[in-house]
Amino acid sequence: MTTDLMPNRFRPGDSVLPAREADLIARRDAVLGASYRLQYRKPVHFVRGEGMWLYDPDGRAYLDFYNNVPSLGHCNPEVNAAMADQAGRISANTRYLEPRLVDYAERLTATFPAEIDRVVFTCTGSESNDLALRIARLASGGEGVIVSSYAYHGTSAAVAAVSPNLGEAVQISPFVRMVTLPGPAGVPGAQAAAHFEAEVRAAIHDLKRRGIGVAALLFDSIFSSDGVWTHPPGFVAGGVEAVRAAGGLIICDEVQPGFGRTGAHMWGFQHHGIVPDLVTLGKPMGNGFPIGAVVGRKAPMERFGVTARYSNTFAGNTIGIACADAVLTIIERDSILGHVQTMGARLRKGLEDLASRQPALRAIRNAGLFFGIDIGAPDSPPAARRKLALDLVNALREDAVLVSTTGANEDTLKVRPPLICEVGHVDLFLSSLDRALGGTPLRIVAEL
């Protein structure tokens, strides 16, 4: 496993930069905290966005196949109009009666299974996961949380402590148990469900033996930080039932796979045929405006609500609700889920064709328009696979196409284009990846 907290980042000396960017980096370093990172070996500098494109100060257009925050495209005019209109009326909080808040809550919960019918708004996915943990711990009476071995669930103190993805310097809570996923462990699909259930049961046993108890199984339903592991559908079901039998709740983190990203369903957990107790939302909910939510079953939500108070000034504010309402309207009106399936199938077919000619593409996994593409020969050293993946990402960046990496070894390309991408965008990405593969010296696999 890499110890670099962000392998695909700028390091001084990596690239010769124009004076404009070099000066801006120097100013950043002089005033911003050291935790900030710039992506890519040669940082990108953007001044505006539109749809699938980001533009640098010289007018060069970059195809965005990575950012899932503006899931309906950068600066979506309909969402922006809703934002501006509401900002011109009032920006208020949830302590005042506001019909649109209730209207949107009704629309949002209607997209979930009937058992999930309550919502509390937040500002970010991190806040959503933080709140969901509080609810689960109160409702269950336990403290223990089970997560996947390379999970990421946010940046607050509580959710950083359940996010092994953040690296060795961020201590995992002693109340957390990590489970290995079948895919990264090399377990065949036919044995995936049994493997996951056994891992979860072992975690439950240890938590109970130590008097900690089980509060929740918390997982990103597409396991994006673990490398995008989507199949076989339903492999989590046995682990889910084991946690419920132990008195814990099921929290599905939909910050990345939610709002139609997987195509076949509105929510990623539906891919596995389960109904969680709590669902956390963020990033694409407002297409860039910061809004999130916890959506859940009535019983745990009410138990928490009568014993603890949760609201904050900006969570569920009227401008955020207007943006979220516009996003949901577009998703439903424009049949975005069907479009995602069509474009996802085209992208997968193109990648499979490419893999037949390019041995560097080791495996392709996806649900809708969320792809994990493993890079490098299976028998090559992990460092070689990681370097090749990073070489590809930066070759694409030089060709004005944006993606990044994921997984414990960072040797998986993470591809998440806005859901509005069209045939031409998919084909342009495939052409650029083909060029990058042809221009990347595969002999580095043998050299490292």
Backbone hydrogen bonds in HBPLUS format (Angstrom, degrees):
<---DONOR---> <-ACCEPTOR-->    atom                        ^
c    i                          cat <-CA-CA->   ^        H-A-AA   ^      H-
h    n   atom  resd res      DA  || num        DHA   H-A  angle D-A-AA Bond
n    s   type  num  typ     dist DA aas  dist angle  dist       angle   num
A0009-ARG N   A0007-PRO O   2.93 MM   2  5.62 132.9  2.16 104.8  91.1     1
A0040-TYR N   A0008-ASN O   3.25 MM  32  5.31 158.5  2.30 112.7 112.7     2
A0010-PHE N   A0038-LEU O   2.86 MM  28  5.51 155.2  1.92 150.0 153.1     3
A0014-ASP N   A0011-ARG O   2.88 MM   3  5.57 158.9  1.93 152.0 152.8     4
A0022-ALA N   A0018-PRO O   2.95 MM   4  6.15 169.3  1.96 161.8 165.3     5
A0023-ASP N   A0019-ALA O   2.87 MM   4  5.86 162.1  1.90 150.2 154.1     6
A0024-LEU N   A0020-ARG O   3.24 MM   4  6.38 153.6  2.31 136.0 143.2     7
A0025-ILE N   A0021-GLU O   2.92 MM   4  6.14 156.2  1.98 152.8 158.7     8
A0026-ALA N   A0022-ALA O   3.04 MM   4  6.26 157.6  2.09 144.7 150.8     9
A0027-ARG N   A0023-ASP O   3.00 MM   4  6.30 153.7  2.07 146.8 153.6    10
A0028-ARG N   A0024-LEU O   2.94 MM   4  6.22 155.6  2.00 146.2 152.9    11
A0029-ASP N   A0025-ILE O   2.90 MM   4  6.16 168.7  1.91 157.4 159.5    12
A0030-ALA N   A0026-ALA O   3.13 MM   4  6.27 135.6  2.34 137.0 148.2    13
A0030-ALA N   A0027-ARG O   3.20 MM   3  5.11 129.1  2.47  92.3 105.7    14
A0031-VAL N   A0028-ARG O   3.05 MM   3  5.47 153.6  2.12 110.8 118.7    15
A0032-LEU N   A0028-ARG O   2.77 MM   4  5.48 170.1  1.78 168.2 167.6    16
A0036-TYR N   A0033-GLY O   3.27 MM   3  6.19 173.6  2.27 125.3 127.2    17
A0047-VAL N   A0055-TYR O   2.87 MM   8  6.06 162.7  1.90 170.3 170.1    18
A0055-TYR N   A0048-ARG O   2.89 MM   7  5.48 168.4  1.90 166.0 164.3    19
A0050-GLU N   A0053-TRP O   2.92 MM   3  5.32 161.5  1.95 146.9 151.6    20
A0053-TRP N   A0050-GLU O   3.00 MM   3  5.32 165.2  2.02 128.4 130.4    21
A0051-GLY N   A0074-HIS O   2.96 MM  23  4.66 150.8  2.05 138.9 129.9    22
A0074-HIS N   A0051-GLY O   2.84 MM  23  4.66 158.4  1.88 133.5 126.5    23
A0064-ASP N   A0052-MET O   2.94 MM  12  5.63 177.3  1.94 168.8 168.1    24
A0054-LEU N   A0062-TYR O   2.98 MM   8  5.10 150.4  2.07 139.5 148.9    25
A0062-TYR N   A0054-LEU O   2.71 MM   8  5.10 159.0  1.75 154.9 162.3    26
A0056-ASP N   A0060-ARG O   3.07 MM   4  5.49 156.4  2.13 146.5 152.3    27
A0059-GLY N   A0056-ASP O   2.90 MM   3  5.34 165.4  1.93 122.2 125.0    28
A0063-LEU N   A0400-ALA O   2.87 MM 337  6.20 157.1  1.92 153.5 146.9    29
A0402-LEU N   A0063-LEU O   2.94 MM 339  6.23 162.9  1.97 171.4 171.2    30
A0065-PHE N   A0402-LEU O   3.04 MM 337  5.43 143.0  2.18 137.0 148.4    31
A0416-ARG N   A0065-PHE O   2.91 MM 351  5.43 142.4  2.05 128.9 132.5    32
A0073-GLY N   A0070-PRO O   2.83 MM   3  5.05 152.5  1.91 121.6 120.7    33
A0419-LEU N   A0071-SER O   2.69 MM 348  5.49 140.9  1.83 142.7 152.2    34
A0080-ASN N   A0076-ASN O   2.89 MM   4  6.05 167.8  1.91 162.9 167.1    35
A0081-ALA N   A0077-PRO O   2.92 MM   4  5.97 149.7  2.01 137.3 145.2    36
A0082-ALA N   A0078-GLU O   3.08 MM   4  6.32 154.5  2.15 141.8 148.1    37
A0083-MET N   A0079-VAL O   2.95 MM   4  6.21 155.5  2.01 150.5 157.5    38
A0084-ALA N   A0080-ASN O   2.91 MM   4  6.14 166.1  1.92 152.4 155.5    39
A0085-ASP N   A0081-ALA O   2.90 MM   4  5.98 161.0  1.93 147.7 153.5    40
A0086-GLN N   A0082-ALA O   3.10 MM   4  6.19 165.5  2.12 145.9 149.5    41
A0087-ALA N   A0083-MET O   2.92 MM   4  6.08 158.8  1.97 149.3 156.1    42
A0088-GLY N   A0084-ALA O   3.00 MM   4  6.15 136.8  2.19 141.0 151.4    43
A0089-ARG N   A0086-GLN O   2.93 MM   3  5.07 154.3  2.00 104.6 113.1    44
A0090-ILE N   A0086-GLN O   3.01 MM   4  6.16 145.2  2.14 165.8 171.6    45
A0318-THR N   A0092-ALA O   3.19 MM 226  5.63 148.7  2.29 143.3 151.8    46
A0096-TYR N   A0093-ASN O   3.40 MM   3  6.31 169.9  2.41 122.7 124.6    47
A0101-LEU N   A0098-GLU O   3.22 MM   3  5.70 133.3  2.45 112.4 123.0    48
A0103-ASP N   A0099-PRO O   2.86 MM   4  6.12 163.8  1.89 157.8 163.3    49
A0104-TYR N   A0100-ARG O   2.89 MM   4  5.99 165.5  1.91 147.8 151.2    50
A0105-ALA N   A0101-LEU O   2.99 MM   4  6.17 159.9  2.03 144.6 150.8    51
A0106-GLU N   A0102-VAL O   2.94 MM   4  6.13 157.4  1.99 151.3 156.7    52
A0107-ARG N   A0103-ASP O   3.02 MM   4  6.31 156.4  2.08 145.6 152.3    53
A0108-LEU N   A0104-TYR O   2.74 MM   4  5.94 163.2  1.77 159.5 164.0    54
A0109-THR N   A0105-ALA O   3.01 MM   4  6.10 175.0  2.01 150.1 151.7    55
A0110-ALA N   A0106-GLU O   3.17 MM   4  6.16 140.0  2.34 136.3 146.5    56
A0111-THR N   A0108-LEU O   3.00 MM   3  5.59 159.5  2.04 116.2 122.7    57
A0112-PHE N   A0109-THR O   3.09 MM   3  5.41 164.5  2.11 112.5 117.2    58
A0116-ILE N   A0113-PRO O   2.94 MM   3  5.73 159.6  1.98 126.4 132.3    59
A0117-ASP N   A0296-GLY O   3.09 MM 179  6.15 122.7  2.43 137.0 138.0    60
A0118-ARG N   A0296-GLY O   3.08 MM 178  5.35 143.7  2.21 153.3 160.3    61
A0296-GLY N   A0118-ARG O   2.85 MM 178  5.35 157.5  1.90 144.5 151.8    62
A0120-VAL N   A0294-VAL O   2.88 MM 174  5.31 154.2  1.95 151.0 159.7    63
A0294-VAL N   A0120-VAL O   2.81 MM 174  5.31 158.2  1.85 158.2 165.8    64
A0122-THR N   A0292-GLY O   2.87 MM 170  4.69 173.4  1.87 114.8 115.2    65
A0292-GLY N   A0122-THR O   2.98 MM 170  4.69 164.2  2.00 116.8 113.0    66
A0128-SER N   A0124-THR O   3.03 MM   4  6.31 151.8  2.11 141.6 150.0    67
A0129-ASN N   A0125-GLY O   2.94 MM   4  6.23 163.3  1.97 156.6 158.7    68
A0130-ASP N   A0126-SER O   2.94 MM   4  6.10 157.7  1.99 149.6 156.6    69
A0131-LEU N   A0127-GLU O   2.89 MM   4  6.07 165.0  1.91 152.2 155.5    70
A0132-ALA N   A0128-SER O   2.90 MM   4  6.10 159.9  1.94 149.1 155.4    71
A0133-LEU N   A0129-ASN O   3.03 MM   4  6.20 153.0  2.11 145.1 151.0    72
A0134-ARG N   A0130-ASP O   3.19 MM   4  6.53 153.6  2.26 144.1 151.3    73
A0135-ILE N   A0131-LEU O   2.95 MM   4  6.29 160.5  1.99 156.6 161.5    74
A0136-ALA N   A0132-ALA O   2.90 MM   4  6.09 165.0  1.93 149.6 154.0    75
A0137-ARG N   A0133-LEU O   2.93 MM   4  6.04 161.8  1.96 150.3 154.8    76
A0138-LEU N   A0134-ARG O   3.08 MM   4  6.24 158.3  2.12 146.2 152.0    77
A0139-ALA N   A0135-ILE O   2.85 MM   4  5.99 168.7  1.87 157.1 160.7    78
A0140-SER N   A0136-ALA O   2.91 MM   4  5.82 153.2  1.98 145.3 151.9    79
A0141-GLY N   A0137-ARG O   3.01 MM   4  5.55 148.5  2.11 133.2 141.3    80
A0143-GLU N   A0212-ILE O   3.13 MM  69  5.71 155.6  2.19 142.5 149.8    81
A0144-GLY N   A0213-GLY O   2.95 MM  69  5.58 140.2  2.11 125.7 135.1    82
A0215-ALA N   A0144-GLY O   2.69 MM  71  5.14 159.7  1.73 135.6 142.8    83
A0216-ALA N   A0144-GLY O   3.19 MM  72  6.75 154.3  2.26 153.7 160.3    84
A0145-VAL N   A0175-PHE O   2.95 MM  30  6.34 152.1  2.03 146.7 153.7    85
A0177-ARG N   A0145-VAL O   2.95 MM  32  6.37 154.7  2.02 154.1 159.5    86
A0146-ILE N   A0216-ALA O   2.92 MM  70  6.35 159.1  1.96 152.6 159.6    87
A0218-LEU N   A0146-ILE O   2.95 MM  72  6.11 159.9  1.99 163.7 169.2    88
A0147-VAL N   A0177-ARG O   3.02 MM  30  6.44 157.8  2.07 156.4 163.4    89
A0179-VAL N   A0147-VAL O   2.88 MM  32  6.26 148.3  1.98 150.3 160.6    90
A0151-ALA N   A0148-SER O   3.27 MM   3  5.26 158.4  2.31 119.7 115.0    91
A0149-SER N   A0179-VAL O   3.00 MM  30  5.40 129.5  2.26 153.8 147.0    92
A0165-ASN N   A0151-ALA O   2.93 MM  14  5.39 161.0  1.97 157.1 151.3    93
A0160-ALA N   A0156-SER O   2.77 MM   4  5.76 151.9  1.85 156.8 164.6    94
A0161-ALA N   A0157-ALA O   3.28 MM   4  6.25 143.4  2.42 133.8 141.6    95
A0162-VAL N   A0159-VAL O   3.13 MM   3  5.10 158.3  2.17  99.2 106.0    96
A0163-SER N   A0160-ALA O   3.16 MM   3  4.96 158.1  2.21 110.6 109.1    97
A0173-SER N   A0161-ALA O   3.00 MM  12  5.07 168.4  2.01 133.3 135.1    98
A0166-LEU N   A0163-SER O   3.10 MM   3  6.00 169.7  2.11 128.6 130.6    99
A0167-GLY N   A0164-PRO O   3.28 MM   3  6.07 173.7  2.28 123.3 124.5   100
A0170-VAL N   A0167-GLY O   3.15 MM   3  5.82 153.9  2.22 117.1 123.9   101
A0176-VAL N   A0173-SER O   3.02 MM   3  5.38 161.1  2.06 119.0 119.8   102
A0185-ALA N   A0181-LEU O   3.20 MM   4  6.18 145.9  2.33 145.0 154.9   103
A0187-VAL N   A0182-PRO O   2.86 MM   5  4.87 159.5  1.90 153.7 150.0   104
A0186-GLY N   A0183-GLY O   2.89 MM   3  5.21 161.0  1.92 114.3 120.6   105
A0191-GLN N   A0188-PRO O   2.93 MM   3  5.51 148.3  2.04 116.8 126.1   106
A0192-ALA N   A0189-GLY O   3.14 MM   3  4.95 161.8  2.17 102.2 107.9   107
A0195-HIS N   A0191-GLN O   2.97 MM   4  6.16 157.0  2.03 152.9 159.9   108
A0196-PHE N   A0192-ALA O   2.98 MM   4  6.21 168.8  1.99 156.8 158.9   109
A0197-GLU N   A0193-ALA O   2.98 MM   4  6.13 167.4  2.00 152.0 155.9   110
A0198-ALA N   A0194-ALA O   2.97 MM   4  6.06 158.9  2.01 144.9 150.9   111
A0199-GLU N   A0195-HIS O   2.99 MM   4  6.23 157.1  2.04 151.2 157.4   112
A0200-VAL N   A0196-PHE O   2.97 MM   4  6.23 162.3  2.00 153.2 157.7   113
A0201-ARG N   A0197-GLU O   2.84 MM   4  6.03 162.5  1.87 153.0 158.1   114
A0202-ALA N   A0198-ALA O   3.00 MM   4  6.13 153.7  2.07 144.3 151.0   115
A0203-ALA N   A0199-GLU O   3.10 MM   4  6.37 151.9  2.18 143.2 150.7   116
A0204-ILE N   A0200-VAL O   2.88 MM   4  6.19 159.1  1.92 153.8 159.6   117
A0205-HIS N   A0201-ARG O   2.93 MM   4  6.10 163.6  1.96 148.6 152.9   118
A0206-ASP N   A0202-ALA O   3.08 MM   4  6.30 160.0  2.12 145.7 150.3   119
A0207-LEU N   A0203-ALA O   2.99 MM   4  6.20 164.2  2.01 153.2 157.5   120
A0208-LYS N   A0204-ILE O   2.94 MM   4  6.14 163.6  1.97 156.3 160.6   121
A0209-ARG N   A0205-HIS O   2.90 MM   4  6.01 159.9  1.94 148.3 154.6   122
A0210-ARG N   A0206-ASP O   3.11 MM   4  6.24 145.4  2.23 144.2 151.9   123
A0212-ILE N   A0207-LEU O   2.90 MM   5  5.19 148.7  2.00 170.5 161.8   124
A0213-GLY N   A0207-LEU O   3.30 MM   6  5.38 154.7  2.37 108.7 110.1   125
A0211-GLY N   A0208-LYS O   2.97 MM   3  5.06 162.6  2.00 108.7 113.0   126
A0249-LEU N   A0215-ALA O   2.82 MM  34  6.09 167.3  1.84 133.6 134.7   127
A0217-LEU N   A0249-LEU O   2.95 MM  32  6.45 148.1  2.06 160.3 170.6   128
A0251-ILE N   A0217-LEU O   2.94 MM  34  6.12 173.8  1.94 155.6 157.6   129
A0219-PHE N   A0251-ILE O   3.09 MM  32  6.56 160.7  2.13 167.5 171.5   130
A0253-ASP N   A0219-PHE O   2.88 MM  34  5.73 165.4  1.90 129.7 134.6   131
A0223-PHE N   A0220-ASP O   2.79 MM   3  4.99 156.9  1.84 114.3 122.4   132
A0229-TRP N   A0222-ILE O   3.16 MM   7  5.92 130.1  2.43 138.5 148.3   133
A0228-VAL N   A0223-PHE O   2.92 MM   5  5.13 145.4  2.05 136.9 136.8   134
A0227-GLY N   A0224-SER O   3.13 MM   3  5.34 158.5  2.18 104.5 111.2   135
A0235-PHE N   A0232-PRO O   3.20 MM   3  5.84 148.2  2.31 148.1 144.3   136
A0237-ALA N   A0234-GLY O   3.06 MM   3  5.46 165.2  2.08 118.6 123.3   137
A0240-VAL N   A0236-VAL O   2.98 MM   4  6.20 153.2  2.05 155.8 164.5   138
A0241-GLU N   A0237-ALA O   3.02 MM   4  6.34 162.0  2.05 154.9 158.2   139
A0242-ALA N   A0238-GLY O   3.03 MM   4  6.23 150.6  2.12 142.9 151.2   140
A0243-VAL N   A0239-GLY O   3.09 MM   4  6.31 156.0  2.15 147.4 152.4   141
A0244-ARG N   A0240-VAL O   3.07 MM   4  6.38 161.7  2.11 151.3 156.5   142
A0245-ALA N   A0241-GLU O   2.94 MM   4  6.11 158.6  1.98 147.2 153.0   143
A0246-ALA N   A0242-ALA O   3.09 MM   4  6.29 131.9  2.33 134.6 147.1   144
A0246-ALA N   A0243-VAL O   3.04 MM   3  4.99 129.2  2.30  93.9 108.1   145
A0248-GLY N   A0243-VAL O   2.92 MM   5  5.21 152.9  1.99 155.0 146.5   146
A0247-GLY N   A0244-ARG O   2.97 MM   3  5.10 161.9  2.00 108.2 113.2   147
A0277-ASP N   A0250-ILE O   2.92 MM  27  5.21 148.8  2.02 133.2 143.4   148
A0278-LEU N   A0250-ILE O   3.06 MM  28  6.38 160.7  2.09 160.7 160.8   149
A0252-CYS N   A0278-LEU O   2.97 MM  26  6.43 159.8  2.01 156.3 157.0   150
A0280-THR N   A0252-CYS O   2.97 MM  28  6.36 161.3  2.00 151.9 156.0   151
A0254-GLU N   A0280-THR O   2.86 MM  26  5.58 147.6  1.97 146.7 156.1   152
A0258-GLY N   A0254-GLU O   2.95 MM   4  4.61 142.0  2.09 123.8 128.2   153
A0260-GLY N   A0266-MET O   2.93 MM   6  4.24 173.9  1.93 126.7 126.6   154
A0263-GLY N   A0260-GLY O   3.02 MM   3  5.25 152.0  2.10 109.9 118.7   155
A0369-LEU N   A0261-ARG O   3.07 MM 108  5.87 155.1  2.14 173.4 174.4   156
A0264-ALA N   A0262-THR O   2.94 MM   2  5.89 137.9  2.12 105.2  94.1   157
A0270-GLN N   A0267-TRP O   3.12 MM   3  5.75 147.5  2.23 115.1 123.4   158
A0271-HIS N   A0268-GLY O   3.01 MM   3  5.57 151.5  2.09 115.1 122.9   159
A0272-HIS N   A0269-PHE O   2.97 MM   3  5.48 149.4  2.07 110.5 119.2   160
A0273-GLY N   A0270-GLN O   3.11 MM   3  4.95 159.4  2.16  99.6 106.1   161
A0297-ARG N   A0277-ASP O   2.97 MM  20  5.53 152.2  2.04 157.4 159.8   162
A0279-VAL N   A0295-VAL O   2.68 MM  16  5.10 145.6  1.80 154.3 165.7   163
A0295-VAL N   A0279-VAL O   2.83 MM  16  5.10 164.4  1.85 152.2 156.9   164
A0281-LEU N   A0293-ALA O   2.80 MM  12  5.01 160.5  1.83 159.1 159.0   165
A0293-ALA N   A0281-LEU O   3.24 MM  12  5.01 155.2  2.31 113.4 114.6   166
A0285-MET N   A0282-GLY O   2.83 MM   3  5.64 170.2  1.84 150.8 154.1   167
A0287-ASN N   A0284-PRO O   3.15 MM   3  4.76 158.6  2.20  97.6 104.2   168
A0289-PHE N   A0286-GLY O   3.22 MM   3  4.82 173.5  2.23 106.3 105.4   169
A0301-MET N   A0297-ARG O   3.44 MM   4  6.45 160.2  2.48 150.7 156.0   170
A0302-GLU N   A0298-LYS O   2.81 MM   4  5.88 160.1  1.85 160.6 165.5   171
A0303-ARG N   A0299-ALA O   3.00 MM   4  6.13 160.9  2.03 150.9 156.7   172
A0304-PHE N   A0300-PRO O   3.07 MM   4  6.17 158.3  2.12 143.2 148.4   173
A0305-GLY N   A0301-MET O   2.95 MM   4  6.07 159.2  1.99 141.7 148.4   174
A0306-VAL N   A0302-GLU O   3.01 MM   4  6.15 149.9  2.11 154.4 157.8   175
A0307-THR N   A0304-PHE O   3.13 MM   3  5.44 146.4  2.25 106.3 116.2   176
A0308-ALA N   A0304-PHE O   2.85 MM   4  5.75 135.5  2.05 159.4 170.4   177
A0317-ASN N   A0314-PHE O   3.06 MM   3  5.17 150.0  2.16 133.3 125.6   178
A0321-ILE N   A0317-ASN O   3.01 MM   4  6.29 161.7  2.05 158.9 164.8   179
A0322-ALA N   A0318-THR O   3.04 MM   4  6.17 151.7  2.12 137.8 145.2   180
A0323-CYS N   A0319-ILE O   3.06 MM   4  6.38 156.4  2.12 148.9 154.5   181
A0324-ALA N   A0320-GLY O   2.90 MM   4  6.15 168.3  1.92 155.3 158.5   182
A0325-ASP N   A0321-ILE O   2.81 MM   4  5.90 155.8  1.87 148.8 155.6   183
A0326-ALA N   A0322-ALA O   3.08 MM   4  6.27 152.8  2.16 141.5 148.1   184
A0327-VAL N   A0323-CYS O   2.97 MM   4  6.30 155.5  2.03 151.2 158.3   185
A0328-LEU N   A0324-ALA O   3.00 MM   4  6.26 166.5  2.02 153.0 155.4   186
A0329-THR N   A0325-ASP O   2.99 MM   4  6.15 154.7  2.06 144.6 152.0   187
A0330-ILE N   A0326-ALA O   3.03 MM   4  6.26 160.9  2.07 150.6 154.5   188
A0331-ILE N   A0327-VAL O   3.00 MM   4  6.25 164.5  2.02 155.1 159.4   189
A0332-GLU N   A0328-LEU O   3.05 MM   4  6.21 165.1  2.07 150.5 153.8   190
A0333-ARG N   A0329-THR O   2.79 MM   4  5.79 167.1  1.81 155.1 159.6   191
A0334-ASP N   A0330-ILE O   2.94 MM   4  5.58 163.2  1.97 143.1 148.4   192
A0336-ILE N   A0331-ILE O   3.15 MM   5  4.99 163.0  2.18 144.6 148.3   193
A0339-HIS N   A0335-SER O   3.21 MM   4  6.52 157.2  2.26 148.9 155.7   194
A0340-VAL N   A0336-ILE O   2.81 MM   4  6.06 155.3  1.87 154.6 161.4   195
A0341-GLN N   A0337-LEU O   3.09 MM   4  6.39 156.1  2.15 146.7 152.2   196
A0342-THR N   A0338-GLY O   3.07 MM   4  6.35 158.6  2.12 147.4 152.8   197
A0343-MET N   A0339-HIS O   2.92 MM   4  6.14 171.9  1.92 159.3 160.8   198
A0344-GLY N   A0340-VAL O   2.77 MM   4  5.73 153.3  1.84 145.9 154.6   199
A0345-ALA N   A0341-GLN O   2.95 MM   4  6.04 153.9  2.02 142.9 149.2   200
A0346-ARG N   A0342-THR O   3.09 MM   4  6.36 153.6  2.17 142.6 149.8   201
A0347-LEU N   A0343-MET O   2.90 MM   4  6.11 162.1  1.93 149.4 154.2   202
A0348-ARG N   A0344-GLY O   2.92 MM   4  6.07 159.9  1.96 146.3 152.2   203
A0349-LYS N   A0345-ALA O   2.96 MM   4  6.11 165.8  1.98 148.1 152.0   204
A0350-GLY N   A0346-ARG O   2.96 MM   4  6.16 159.3  2.01 148.2 154.0   205
A0351-LEU N   A0347-LEU O   2.91 MM   4  6.14 154.5  1.98 148.5 155.5   206
A0352-GLU N   A0348-ARG O   2.84 MM   4  6.09 156.7  1.89 154.1 160.7   207
A0353-ASP N   A0349-LYS O   2.98 MM   4  6.21 156.4  2.04 147.4 153.5   208
A0354-LEU N   A0350-GLY O   2.94 MM   4  6.14 153.2  2.02 141.4 149.3   209
A0355-ALA N   A0351-LEU O   2.77 MM   4  6.00 153.5  1.83 147.6 155.1   210
A0356-SER N   A0352-GLU O   3.12 MM   4  6.36 138.3  2.30 140.1 149.7   211
A0357-ARG N   A0354-LEU O   2.97 MM   3  5.40 150.3  2.06 109.0 118.2   212
A0358-GLN N   A0354-LEU O   2.79 MM   4  5.91 133.4  2.01 145.7 160.6   213
A0361-LEU N   A0358-GLN O   3.18 MM   3  6.12 171.9  2.18 128.6 130.4   214
A0376-GLY N   A0360-ALA O   2.77 MM  16  4.67 156.8  1.82 136.3 142.6   215
A0362-ARG N   A0374-ASP O   2.80 MM  12  5.18 145.3  1.92 138.4 144.5   216
A0374-ASP N   A0363-ALA O   2.84 MM  11  5.01 139.9  2.00 139.2 150.0   217
A0365-ARG N   A0372-GLY O   2.87 MM   7  5.15 156.1  1.93 156.8 163.1   218
A0372-GLY N   A0365-ARG O   2.85 MM   7  5.15 161.1  1.89 148.5 152.8   219
A0367-ALA N   A0370-PHE O   3.20 MM   3  5.59 147.1  2.31 144.6 153.9   220
A0370-PHE N   A0367-ALA O   3.24 MM   3  5.59 131.7  2.49 117.2 130.3   221
A0371-PHE N   A0415-VAL O   2.94 MM  44  5.02 172.0  1.95 154.5 156.7   222
A0415-VAL N   A0371-PHE O   3.07 MM  44  5.02 172.8  2.08 144.3 146.2   223
A0373-ILE N   A0413-LEU O   3.03 MM  40  4.91 155.2  2.09 134.7 142.3   224
A0413-LEU N   A0373-ILE O   2.81 MM  40  4.91 162.8  1.84 140.2 136.2   225
A0375-ILE N   A0411-ASP O   2.92 MM  36  5.63 154.8  1.99 174.8 174.7   226
A0380-SER N   A0377-ALA O   3.03 MM   3  5.32 166.4  2.05 116.3 119.9   227
A0384-ALA N   A0381-PRO O   2.96 MM   3  5.26 125.4  2.27 106.0 120.2   228
A0385-ARG N   A0381-PRO O   3.10 MM   4  6.50 157.4  2.15 156.3 162.9   229
A0386-ARG N   A0382-PRO O   2.91 MM   4  6.12 162.9  1.94 153.9 158.8   230
A0387-LYS N   A0383-ALA O   3.01 MM   4  6.12 160.8  2.04 142.2 147.3   231
A0388-LEU N   A0384-ALA O   2.99 MM   4  6.16 159.8  2.03 147.5 153.1   232
A0389-ALA N   A0385-ARG O   2.97 MM   4  6.20 161.0  2.01 150.2 155.2   233
A0390-LEU N   A0386-ARG O   2.98 MM   4  6.24 162.9  2.01 152.8 157.2   234
A0391-ASP N   A0387-LYS O   2.79 MM   4  5.99 150.6  1.88 146.8 155.8   235
A0392-LEU N   A0388-LEU O   2.94 MM   4  6.20 154.4  2.00 148.5 154.7   236
A0393-VAL N   A0389-ALA O   2.97 MM   4  6.29 163.3  2.00 151.3 155.6   237
A0394-ASN N   A0390-LEU O   3.07 MM   4  6.22 160.8  2.11 146.8 151.4   238
A0395-ALA N   A0391-ASP O   2.86 MM   4  6.05 140.4  2.02 142.1 153.7   239
A0396-LEU N   A0392-LEU O   2.86 MM   4  6.12 159.4  1.90 155.9 160.7   240
A0397-ARG N   A0393-VAL O   2.98 MM   4  6.26 151.2  2.07 138.8 147.3   241
A0398-GLU N   A0394-ASN O   3.07 MM   4  6.24 151.3  2.16 136.5 142.9   242
A0399-ASP N   A0395-ALA O   3.11 MM   4  6.39 132.4  2.35 135.3 148.3   243
A0399-ASP N   A0396-LEU O   2.91 MM   3  4.88 128.0  2.19  95.8 111.0   244
A0401-VAL N   A0396-LEU O   2.90 MM   5  5.11 151.1  1.98 133.0 137.3   245
A0400-ALA N   A0397-ARG O   2.95 MM   3  4.90 156.1  2.01 107.6 110.3   246
A0404-SER N   A0414-LYS O   3.44 MM  10  5.29 165.8  2.46 142.5 145.7   247
A0414-LYS N   A0404-SER O   2.72 MM  10  5.29 170.2  1.73 134.1 137.3   248
A0406-THR N   A0412-THR O   2.77 MM   6  5.30 137.2  1.95 146.1 158.6   249
A0410-GLU N   A0407-GLY O   3.02 MM   3  4.81 149.3  2.12  98.2 107.9   250
A0421-CYS N   A0418-PRO O   3.22 MM   3  5.99 156.3  2.28 128.1 127.7   251
A0425-HIS N   A0422-GLU O   3.04 MM   3  5.36 123.0  2.38 104.7 118.7   252
A0426-VAL N   A0422-GLU O   3.07 MM   4  6.43 162.8  2.10 159.2 164.1   253
A0427-ASP N   A0423-VAL O   2.94 MM   4  6.16 168.2  1.95 158.5 161.6   254
A0428-LEU N   A0424-GLY O   2.95 MM   4  6.02 148.2  2.05 137.6 146.6   255
A0429-PHE N   A0425-HIS O   2.98 MM   4  6.23 159.3  2.02 150.0 154.8   256
A0430-LEU N   A0426-VAL O   3.01 MM   4  6.31 164.1  2.03 152.5 156.6   257
A0431-SER N   A0427-ASP O   2.94 MM   4  6.11 156.3  2.00 145.6 152.0   258
A0432-SER N   A0428-LEU O   2.97 MM   4  6.16 157.4  2.02 148.0 154.0   259
A0433-LEU N   A0429-PHE O   2.87 MM   4  6.12 159.7  1.91 155.8 161.4   260
A0434-ASP N   A0430-LEU O   2.94 MM   4  6.09 155.7  2.00 144.7 151.5   261
A0435-ARG N   A0431-SER O   3.01 MM   4  6.29 156.4  2.07 145.3 151.2   262
A0436-ALA N   A0432-SER O   2.86 MM   4  6.13 158.2  1.91 148.5 155.1   263
A0437-LEU N   A0433-LEU O   2.88 MM   4  6.09 157.0  1.93 151.1 156.6   264
A0438-GLY N   A0434-ASP O   3.01 MM   4  6.22 153.4  2.09 144.1 151.6   265
A0439-GLY N   A0435-ARG O   2.86 MM   4  6.05 136.7  2.05 144.0 156.5   266
A0440-THR N   A0436-ALA O   2.96 MM   4  6.00 115.2  2.39 138.7 153.0   267
A0444-ILE N   A0441-PRO O   3.20 MM   3  6.24 174.8  2.20 127.3 128.6   268
A0445-VAL N   A0442-LEU O   3.08 MM   3  5.94 162.9  2.11 123.7 127.4   269
A0446-ALA N   A0443-ARG O   3.01 MM   3  5.44 127.6  2.30 107.8 119.6   270
A0447-GLU N   A0443-ARG O   3.15 MM   4  6.44 141.9  2.30 144.0 155.3   271
A0448-LEU N   A0444-ILE O   3.16 MM   4  6.14 151.6  2.24 148.6 150.8   272
